[in-house]
Amino acid sequence: MTIHIIYQNYLNREGTALSIGGIQTYISNLSDIFIKEGYGVCVHQQANKEFSVDHNGIRIKGYKYLGADAKVYKYLYSRAKEHISSDDLLIFGDDAFIVENKICKTIAIQHGVFWDKPERLGCSRLMFLADYLVQSYRSWKTINRIKLVDQLVCVDYNFVNWYRALVAHPQLKLEVIPNFSAISEYKNQKKYEGTIKIIFARRFFEYRGTRIFADAISRILEEYKNIYVTVAGEGPDEQFLHERLDKYGNVEFIKYQSQDSLKIHADKHIALVPTLGSEGTSLSLLEAMASQCAVICTNVGGMTNLVIDHYNGLMIAPESDDLYRSIKLLLNDRTLMAGLARKAYEITKESFSLEVWQNKWKNVIAGLER
C-alpha cells in the first residue's frame, strides 16, 4: 500500500529543499512512521515546473500550477489521482485541501480552528453583522468539506467541541492526536538564582502575539534589571519589534531552524506564547514545556489542552496587561517558576512525546485497514 499525501508546499516550488513550517514538520514525522511500517509514501504538491524527487525516503511529485491559490487543491487532486489505486490511502495534509475522492479511503488532518483570528471589521452593528456572516460562511464551508473524508484527525479538542456544538448529529469519525515534542536532554541544568532568561520564539505575526508581547516586556524591562530577553524568529512584525526593543541592552534577536528549538530553549527560564488566535496544540508551547521552561500562554485554541493554570504553566487572556502581571508573578516567585517548569516537562514527557504521537497514528492506520 502507498500512502499519498496532498499538501501545497512540502518542498519549495523548485523541489530542492524542505519548506519551513509546522505542517511540513508534521508531514515529515508522519512519513517516518509510514516508512518504518513498510508503506510507500508519496507527497503531491504545487511546483513552478514538473518534478519528481526522493526526499528522505519520500517520493515528492511537483505539478506545475501558477493559477489561483483558491483552486490549487482541486488541481493537485486531479493530478494525484492518476497515481492512486483502491488499495492505497489518501491523506489531505490540511483539511482545507479536501476534495471528494471515491478511489480509496481518506484521512484529513485538522490543525486547529483558524477563523478565530482577531480580524474584526469594526464595532458598529453593520460591521459586526458582516464579520459574523464571514465567520459563519467559513464554518459552513469547513463542515461541508470534512464530510467528504472517512476520518478526520484533529490536533486538539477545541475543534472537536466546536464541531459537536454546531452539528447536532455528527456524521464523521473524529480522532484527536495532539501535537508532540521531542524531549530536551538538558533537564535539571537550570538554576533559578541570578539573571532570569525569558524567550519569545514565534513567527513574527501580530496574531502570534507580537504586539502584546512587546508592550508587556517593555514594561518589565523598565522595572527589572536582572533579566535577559531573547526574541527568536522572523516575520512581518520584525521591524516593529526592533523599534520597540532595540533600545534595551539586555534584549537579543536571533533566527533559528525548527529543529533547533529545544537547543535555544535549553538555558531559558520563562517562555511566552501569547497567541491571539489560530492555534492548535502549539508546537512552540510544547517545545518550551519539553525544555523545562515555565510557560505563560493564552487561553486560545488547543493550548487549553496542554496547560492547567498554575499547575504546569500560567494561562491568561490574550491581553498585554495579563501577560505583564504573569511575568511579574514568576519573577517575584522563583519557587513557583521552578515548580511550573518541572511539571511542564513531566507532562510533556508522559503525554505529548513523539512515541505517544506515533502509537496513536499507528492505531488510526490499523483501524482503516480492517
N, C-alpha and C positions, 0 to 999 in steps of 0.2 A: 504493500500500500504506500502511496505517495501522499504526503500532506502538503496541500497547496495553500499558500498564504497570500492574500491580496492586501497590499499597502502601497501608498503613493510614492514614498521616497525612503525605502530602506537603505539603499546606496544612493550616492549623489546621482544626478541625471546623466553623468558620463559613465557610471558603473565602475569608478576607480577607488572609491573609499566609502566607508560606512558613514551615513548621515548622523548628526548629533541630535539626540532626543530620547525622551523616556520610552516612547513606543518602540523605537529602534532597538533599544537595550532589551526591552521586553521580548521582542521577536527573536533576538539573538539567544537569550536564555531559554526561550520556549523551543527553539530549533535544536538546541543542545540536548534537551530531553528526548525529542523525537528521534534524533540521530542515534543516541545511545540505546534507544529501544528498538532500533533496527529499521526505522521508517526512512524513506526518502523525503527530502524537504525541498520545495520549490517556491520561491517568492516571486510574485509578479508585480511589477512597478512601472511607473512612468519614466521616460527617458528622452533625452534630446535626439538620440539616434539609437537604432535597434542594437541590443547586445545580449549576450548570454554568457555568464561567467560563473565560476565557482568561488565561494567565499566561506572559508571555514567549514567546508562540507555541505554548504547550502548552494543549490543551483539558483541563480538570480537571473530572471528574464526581464529585460527592459524593453518597453514598447514605446516607439516614438509617438508622442502626443503633445501638441502645442496648442490645444483648444482651451475652452473654458474649464476652470477648476471644478465647477459645479457638475460637470458631466464626465470627469475623468474616471470615476468609479465604474460607470457603465462601460466605458471603453476598455478599462483594464479587465473587467469580467469577460467581455466579448472576445478578448484575445486569450485570456487564461483558459477558458472553457475548451479551447482546441486541444489542450493537454490533459484534461481531466477525464477520468473514467469512473464508472459506477462504483468501483471498489475503493476509490480514493476518499479523502476528507478535504473539505474546503473550509478554511478559516479566514474570516474577514478581520484583519488586524485592528480595525476600529469599526464600531457599529455604523459610522457614517458611510462606510463603503458597501453596506449590504445591498445586494440586488437578489431577485428571485432566482433560485438555482434548483433545478429538478434532476440534475445529473447524479449527485451523491449527497451524503449527509453534510450538514453545515454547522459551524460554530461561529459566533461573533464575539468579540471582546469589547466590553463596555468599560471605558476608562474613567468614568465619573461624570456627574452632571456638569455640563459646560455652560448651560444657559443661565446660570445664577451670577454671572459676572455683573458688577455694578455699572451697567451701561444705560442708566436711566436717562430719559429724554428731557425731563423737567418735572416740575411739581404741580402743574396745572392739571385739572381734571381731564382735559383733552389729551395731554401728553401722557398722563397715567394710563388712560384707556389705550392709546396707541402702543405703549410699552407692553401692556397686559396682552394685547392681541398678538404682538410679535412673539412673546414668550409662549403663549398658548399654541401658536402655529408651530413653533419649534417642538413643543411637547407632542403635539398631534403627529407630526412627521416622524418623530422618534418611535412612538408607539406603533405606528403602522409599519415602519421599517423592520423592527425587531421581530414582528410576527413571521417574517419570511425565513427565519433560521430554525434549526432543530433545537439549538441550545444557545443560551446567552451566558457567557462567563463575565461576571461583574467584579471589579476590584474592590467594591465597598458595599456596605448595606444601605448607604444613603440612597443610591439609585433603586435598590430593591424596595425600600419603604415608599419611595415616591411612586414607583410603578404600582404597588399594591393599593396605595391610596387613590390612584387615579383610575385604575382598571378594576371594575367590580369582580370580574371573573377572569383572572389571568389565564392566558392561553399559551404560555411559554414556560419552558423549564429554565429556571434561573439557578446558576451555581455561583456562589461567592468565593472567589480565591483572592484574598488581599495581596497586595504587592509585598515584596520581600527586600531584605538587605543582607549582604554578606556581613559577617560579624567581625568587628575590629580585633586585631591581635594586640592592641595596646591597652587592654583592660588593666585597671588598677595602677596606672602610671601617673595619674593626675593628682596634684596637690592643690589644696584649696586655701593656702595662705598666699599672701602677696598679691601680685597682679592677676586679675581675672581676665581671661580672654573670651571675647564674645565674637560669634561669627554669624553673618548673614550670607548664606550660599544659595543663590536662586538665580534664575534668569531675570534680567532687569526689566520687567514689565510692571506697569502700575498695578495690574490686578494680582500680581505676586507680592504686593505689599511694600514696594519700594518707597512710596511717599510716606506711609505711616511709620515705616522703619526710620527714614531719615529724620522725621520730626521727633520721634521718641528718643532716638540715640543721640541727637544733637543736645537735647535737654540733659541726658545722662552724662555726656562728655563735659558739659559745663559744670556738673556737680561732683563728679568723681574723677580723680586723677590716677587711681591705681587700676585702670582697665586698659585693655588693648582691643581694638575692633578690627576684624578682617571682613572686608566686603568682597565676596568671591562670585564671579560670573561675568556676564556681558549681556547687552541688550539695549533697547531704545532709551531706557532711563539712565544710561551710564553717565551721560554728561550732567544730568540733573543731580545725581548722587555726588559726582565730583564737586559740583558747585556748592553743595551743602556741606560737604565733609572734608574737603582738601585742606581747610584751614587748621585742622586738628593734627598735631604731630603724632598722636597715638592711634591713627587710622591708616590701614593699608588696603590697597586694591590689588586683587590677584585674579588671574584666569586659571581655569583648571578643566581637565577632562573628567567625564563622569566616572571613569574607573579609578580616579584618584580621590574620590570624595572622602572615603574613610581616612585616608592619609592626611588630608587637610583639616579634618575634624579631630585628629588624634590628640592634639595638645590644647583643644578648646574646652572651656568650661560651660558656656551657655550658647545654645543655638536658637536663632529666631526664625520662625516660619510664619509670618503674619499675612497669609493669603487672604485676598478679598473674595475670590470665587474661582470656579472651575478647578476643583481639586479632588482627586480620588484619594486612595491611601498613599499619601505623598512619599515619593522616594527620598526627597530631601529630608523629610522628617524622620523616616525610618533610618536613614544613614546616620543622622545625628544621634538618634537613640542608640543605634548599634555601636556608636563610638563613645558611649558613656558621657554624653552631654546632657545637661539639664535643659530641656526644651521648653520653649514658650511658643504655642501655636494658637491659631484662631479656630473658632467653632464652626468650621466650614467643611462641607463635603465629607469625604471619607476620613479626614483627620480625627473626627469624633469616634471612629472605630479603633484608634490607636492609643489615645491618651485619656486617662482618667484624671481629672483635675486634682492637683495636689497629691497624687499618688505616684505617677510616673512622669509628670510634667505639669505645666500650667496651661490651662485652656482659657482663652479670653475672647471677647468680642473683637471684630476687626476694626479697632479704633486706636489711634495713636496714644490717647491718654491711658487706656488699659494696658497697652504694651509698655509704656513708660513706668507705670506703677508696678507691673510684674517684674521688670528688670530690676527696679529698686528693691523689691522684696527679696530677690535672690542675692543681690549684692550685700544686703544687710543681714542675711541669714544664710551663712555658708553651710551650716549643717543641713538645712532644707535643700540647698543646691546639690550637695553631695548625695543626699538620700534619693532625690528625684532622678539624678543621673544613674545611680546604681540600679534602681528599679526599671528605668527605661531600657538599660542594657539587658537585664534579665528577661523582661517581657519580649523584647525583640528576638533574643536567642531562642526562647521556648516556643513562641507563637508565630513569628514572622521571619523565620530563617529561610534560606534557599531550599533546604531539604524539605521543610514543610510545604512550601510552594510547589516543588517538583512532585511530591507524592499526591497532592490534590489534583494536579493536572494529569498525572498518570491515571488516576481514578476516572476522570472525565472521559479520556480517550477509551479506556477499557469499557466503560458503560455504553459508549456509542457503538463499539464493535460487537456488543452482544445482540 
